Structures are given as C-alpha cells and as structure tokens.
Amino acid sequence: MKVATDVTEAINATRDILQKMVISLDSLSERVDQIESEIERIKDAQNELFGGLALTERVEKFKEDYLGLELKPSTAEEIDWDNMKAYCNGCTKMVNIIEPTLNLKDKHVIVRAKCKTCGTSVFRNLS
C-alpha cells in the first residue's frame, strides 16, 4: 500500500510539472508568433525603403541621361568636417570642432558642434 501511495504522489508531481511546462511553452509560442509578425513588418518596411531608393536612383539617372542635368552633391557631402573651425566663446578663438551636426534654419545652413579643446557648444553659419 505504501508503494501505491508513493507511485500516486510521483504521478501527481509529474503531472504538475508537465502542466507548468505546457503553460510555459504556450506563452513562449505566443511570443514567437509576436516576433514573427514583427519580423514580417520589418521586412515590408525594408522592401518599401529599397523600392524608394531604386526609384530615386532611376530618377537621378533619367535626369542625367535625358535632361542633361548634373546632380550636385548635397551641402553635407561638400564639407570637409576634419578641418572645420568655429569660434569658441570659452577659448575666445577659432577652434577645431567635434561631433558636428548640420541644421537648416530659415534657409541658412548652421553647423552645431563642440569645441575640440574645451567641449563648449559652438555654432557656425555656412550660408
């Protein structure tokens, strides 16, 4: 009789463990489904971006080939960032800059950066 009780307890313990595992696997499968749908959404967005890029390249090629227009590089591509200088109020002189960002404000191209020497914020109007 003792053996039968031990076997029953072992079966019940095993059943509890299996129920917990099933619950855990169900929650994991839901998460896998969520991740799968997110990956599909990302793939769709990526395909849209590639399509837009291909269209832009075709338009540029058409402008060059049929309209005879030369495409000029953007202002950001023309700038030599390594040798860019701006006036620093902390150092009271023209200094090299680090971490530049380009902003367009009222048709003026403004560079915001940090002074390489003291780290103070500096600005320079390029237009």
Summary of the structure (lengths in Angstrom):
residues: 127
radius of gyration: 31.8
end to end distance: 95.8
largest distance: 98.5
contacts: 272
relative contact order: 0.08
helix: 57%
strand: 24%
